[in-house]
């Protein structure tokens, strides 16, 4: 480990995982934390609950398709939905840089209120800190959330099984690509906007047709490649993807090629990975196809026994290449 | 309202309350949030729970008596304890400035782990973000927490009643004073260190002898004066304090006089205000006196009917002066 924290430690990729293993798990170790899912599963007197937290430091604060406030609500709601929970309550903690226009704060807060309403969650507690100019960049938001897990729902990144199919609920890379374009003020004429969206209602409807689903997870920081690697390691299985099946918009693919980036590592903020037995694929795809956020859902691969902990990409020419976790940081402050 | 966010908006005083009323309550309005306590009270299937969040931006990160990590655990645990809850689960979200020594992060995390163990809470979920050098100041930590409220416990800032007594569990102003000394590197020879401590075990023992207590709240940002003003407004009552009864260490009083500050507005991080019927005072004081964190507990005043929403200080000479909420910001980034 390097001696100072670098941007790569916050990438969501390999170095983030190393930091979590070597420091956070070392001192915070307990049975619930070690489950290693996006939400902690709590056994409460009245049933199972999910609890999750996320801090948002995205730059710029306003972007095509959303803003830091909408993202903060969707991000935490989606983490709860990934555990199959019905999101119920959110907290929000603001760290604001002195000098932020009150009008900007109001836009962000209004957007959080509207998004919470759409998701059916209540923001029930909060905190506001202000730091001197230069001690933070505009505004950072933490949202933590609690949801309840319906009877019969049993999901975890550890439950992928050989033979399972892998669905992604839509085209990948839009969030990362859109932020990159805004931030670098690249003069590329494009229609790409962030896919930032809450997915809890869609997940509810999916679980309404079948509870025979093994893993749900949203491929945010580190992108589809990193999230699938996490699942492969957590479940002790291999994952084989079909290159031509991974849905990517043409413009996203073009911009990535131009800039030497890979959409597989670009962040998504409105997509879900669903890993499920083949028998559940048809009913789940039927539900997804009727959803705005699921219309472009595709089966992109399958779970295999070996090589355990690895993600392979089967290319159109029949070759196999290893798809690793994100190493370094493709794009800092993406969420 | 000014057009940009100022440090005073984060003081915990008057401008923080104005911001909460004019923006957060406007867009997030719901029955639970509007209770206006440090923790939200949730009616869960298995009983009552408390949910709270706090972001910590204290500077310096390491100080006499603690560090940002210990503070982050104690602060959230104490907010839960203020609702009478048994703290159970914490989340933690780190925002780290690129370049932070990994050794500093490890010290902070170790301290969080140790403090969590002492409090009997589990840190069950977390998040790590890293921002570029200059986009944050060293490290900010959000902790959110969940606790369960035992049967028969019913506390709120809205429940103070005329005739109630007011206890503070120890000498005030040490946290604020100690941070001020460290930060300004004032060459004052002093023994003052932060009172940063978790109070949940003490609160449990207090509630073990009587549940006939109306309000618990920890006087952090904005100090005793601001917190009592909050309670007076929330309960629609007046509060009369006895000047000579408010416990302040001699060295804290001296430094405050030297610098023109008032200990009544200095932050505390290991003190609790307890408002309770006179009949509960003796049993509660008996418990407190046996506790390390309660040995200097004093009855400092009483709840009166009028003037509603006001805090008065009865001076030794028999006069009454109004003690207002903190206006402006006495000391930014105190927690």
Interface residues (C-beta under 8 A of the other chain):
Chain A: X1 X2 X3 X4 X5 X6 X7 X8 X9 X10 X11 X16 X19 X20 X23 X24 X26 X27 X28 X29 X30 X32 X33 X39 X40 X42 X44 X45 X46 X47 X49 X51 X52 X53 X54 X55 X56 X57 X59 X89 X91 X92 X93 X94 X95 X96 X97 X98 X99 X100 X101 X102 X103 X105 X106 X109 X110 X112 X113 X114 X116 X122 X123 X124 X125 X126 X127 X128 X129 X130 X131 X132 X134 X135 X136 X137 X140 X142 X144 X146 X148 X332 X333 X335
Chain B: X1 X2 X3 X4 X5 X6 X7 X8 X9 X10 X11 X16 X19 X20 X23 X24 X26 X27 X28 X29 X30 X32 X33 X39 X40 X42 X44 X45 X46 X47 X49 X51 X52 X53 X54 X55 X56 X57 X59 X89 X91 X92 X93 X94 X95 X96 X97 X98 X99 X100 X101 X102 X103 X105 X106 X109 X110 X112 X113 X114 X116 X122 X123 X124 X125 X126 X127 X128 X129 X130 X131 X132 X134 X135 X136 X137 X140 X142 X144 X146 X148 X332 X333
